[in-house]
């Protein structure tokens, strides 16, 4: 393993930035599709999984959030919807 001047592997930084950008795009898409009905929305993207977190008053809004992600990602196979309906 190579030690870099900054102490961080630049390949990891690129992947991390790409995941953060994807999460931000997904959050924006969800906000538009669900018309702001998801509170405390947070999207976590890893190498192979997308996790939706937040709170909603209806199952319909939760489903809209999930469908927005599936549409934008072309049907990402590993999507976890942890939005709580309360």
Residue pairs with C-beta under 8 A, 6 or more apart in sequence:
2 9
4 10
15 47
19 45
19 46
19 47
20 45
22 45
23 43
23 44
23 45
24 43
25 72
26 43
26 45
26 50
26 68
26 69
26 72
26 73
27 41
27 42
27 43
29 68
29 69
29 71
29 72
30 38
30 41
30 43
30 52
30 64
30 65
30 68
30 69
31 38
31 41
32 68
33 64
33 65
33 67
33 68
34 56
34 61
34 64
34 65
34 68
37 56
37 57
37 58
37 61
37 64
38 54
38 55
38 56
38 61
38 62
38 65
38 83
39 54
39 55
39 56
40 53
40 54
40 55
41 52
41 53
41 54
41 65
42 52
42 53
42 54
43 50
43 51
43 52
43 53
43 69
44 50
44 51
44 53
45 51
48 78
49 78
49 79
49 80
50 69
50 73
50 76
50 78
50 79
50 80
51 79
51 80
51 82
52 65
52 66
52 69
52 79
52 80
52 81
52 82
52 83
53 82
53 83
54 65
54 83
54 84
55 83
55 84
55 85
55 86
56 62
56 65
56 83
56 84
56 85
56 86
57 85
57 86
58 85
59 85
61 83
62 81
62 83
62 85
65 81
65 83
66 79
66 81
69 76
69 79
70 76
70 79
73 79
